[in-house]
Amino acid sequence: MTPKWERVYTVDEFYDTPRFGVADCGGAPHVYRSLALDAAAGDWHDGRFALSPIAPEFATLAAEAGAIEERFSIAYYGGQLEEPERDEDWGALPGERARYDALRATLAPLLAVDPTRRFVRRGEFRGRAAAVPRPRGVICGSGFEVCWHADG
């Protein structure tokens, strides 16, 4: 059977591979979270993820926030932006800061795996060709796609 590769909207945590964010599973948006992030899991390479569905409109907002982060990363890693002095200045260019902060505030309570709707899948991520070349160090959702396997 040919694997079905699906859209990754965001990569909010990355350790060797995407670990947390929003991606489609079965054609619908879901929050994904690596089980390796749990201290008890131990194996950072087992590839199992907890997923739960989210409303499509929240995936759209997450993708917008991810695009803002991507533009920031491209500018920073491309040498067009100095390192922000304050932690809260990371993630968005100055002209996009207000919108980014509003998106993150809206999304924060929604981007968690719902324990009542949670299921586990093994995730296989791969890079996608970028529409615009990215400087080294830029990691963003639009740079990935994922194939979910039921043997999680």
C-alpha positions in Angstrom: 0.0 0.0 0.0 1.3 3.4 -0.9 1.8 5.7 2.1 -0.5 8.7 2.4 1.6 11.8 3.0 -0.3 14.6 4.8 0.1 18.3 5.5 2.0 19.5 8.5 0.7 22.9 9.5 3.2 23.7 12.4 6.2 22.3 14.1 6.1 23.9 17.5 8.8 21.6 19.0 11.6 19.9 17.2 14.2 17.5 18.6 15.8 15.6 15.7 12.4 15.5 14.1 9.0 17.3 14.7 7.7 16.5 18.2 4.7 18.8 18.6 2.4 20.8 16.4 -0.6 20.6 14.1 -0.9 18.2 11.1 -3.6 16.4 9.2 -4.4 12.8 10.0 -6.9 11.1 7.8 -7.4 14.4 6.0 -8.5 16.4 9.1 -6.4 18.6 11.4 -5.0 17.2 14.6 -2.7 18.3 17.4 0.2 15.8 17.5 2.6 15.3 20.4 5.5 12.9 20.5 5.3 10.4 23.3 9.1 10.7 23.6 8.5 14.1 25.2 7.2 12.2 28.2 10.1 11.4 30.5 8.8 7.9 31.1 8.8 7.0 27.4 12.6 7.0 27.3 13.1 6.1 23.6 13.5 9.4 21.6 13.4 7.5 18.4 10.3 5.3 18.7 8.1 7.7 16.5 4.9 7.3 18.5 2.6 10.3 18.8 -0.6 11.1 20.7 -3.1 12.9 18.4 -6.5 14.5 18.9 -8.6 16.4 16.4 -9.0 20.1 16.3 -11.4 22.4 14.4 -10.2 23.3 10.9 -10.4 27.0 11.8 -7.8 26.5 14.5 -5.5 24.7 12.1 -5.8 27.8 9.8 -4.9 30.1 12.7 -2.0 27.7 13.6 -0.8 27.8 10.0 -0.9 31.6 10.0 1.2 31.7 13.2 3.6 29.2 11.7 4.0 31.4 8.6 4.8 34.4 10.8 7.4 32.3 12.6 8.8 31.1 9.3 9.3 34.6 8.0 11.0 35.5 11.2 13.3 32.5 11.0 14.2 33.2 7.4 15.1 36.8 8.3 17.1 35.8 11.4 19.0 32.8 10.0 19.5 34.7 6.7 21.4 37.4 8.5 18.7 40.1 7.9 17.7 40.4 11.5 19.8 40.9 14.6 19.2 38.6 17.6 16.3 39.9 19.7 17.4 41.0 23.1 14.2 39.8 24.9 12.8 36.3 24.7 9.3 37.6 24.0 10.6 39.2 20.8 11.4 35.9 19.2 9.1 34.4 16.6 7.8 37.4 14.7 9.1 40.3 12.8 8.3 43.7 14.4 5.5 44.5 12.0 3.8 41.2 12.7 4.3 41.1 16.5 0.8 42.1 17.5 -0.9 39.6 15.2 1.5 36.9 16.3 0.9 37.5 20.0 -2.9 37.5 19.4 -2.7 34.2 17.5 -0.6 32.6 20.1 -2.9 33.8 22.9 -5.9 32.3 21.0 -4.2 29.0 20.2 -2.5 28.4 23.5 -5.4 26.6 25.3 -6.4 24.8 22.1 -3.0 23.2 21.2 -3.0 20.3 23.5 -3.9 16.7 23.0 -7.4 16.2 24.4 -7.2 13.1 26.6 -10.9 12.2 25.9 -10.3 12.1 22.1 -6.6 10.9 22.1 -5.3 8.1 20.0 -1.8 7.0 19.2 -0.1 6.6 15.8 3.4 6.1 14.6 4.5 9.2 12.6 7.0 9.3 9.8 8.0 12.9 8.8 9.9 13.9 5.7 11.0 17.2 4.3 9.3 18.8 1.4 10.9 21.0 -1.2 10.6 24.6 -0.2 8.8 27.1 -2.5 11.5 29.7 -1.4 15.0 28.6 -0.5 15.5 28.7 3.3 18.7 29.5 5.1 20.3 26.7 7.2 18.6 26.4 10.6 15.0 27.3 9.5 12.6 24.6 10.7 8.9 25.2 10.0 5.7 23.2 9.4 5.5 24.0 5.7 8.8 22.2 5.3 7.4 18.8 6.3 4.7 16.3 5.5 3.8 13.3 7.6 2.6 9.7 7.1 0.7 8.2 10.1 0.7 4.5 10.7 -1.8 2.6 12.8 0.8 0.4 14.3 1.5 3.1 16.9 
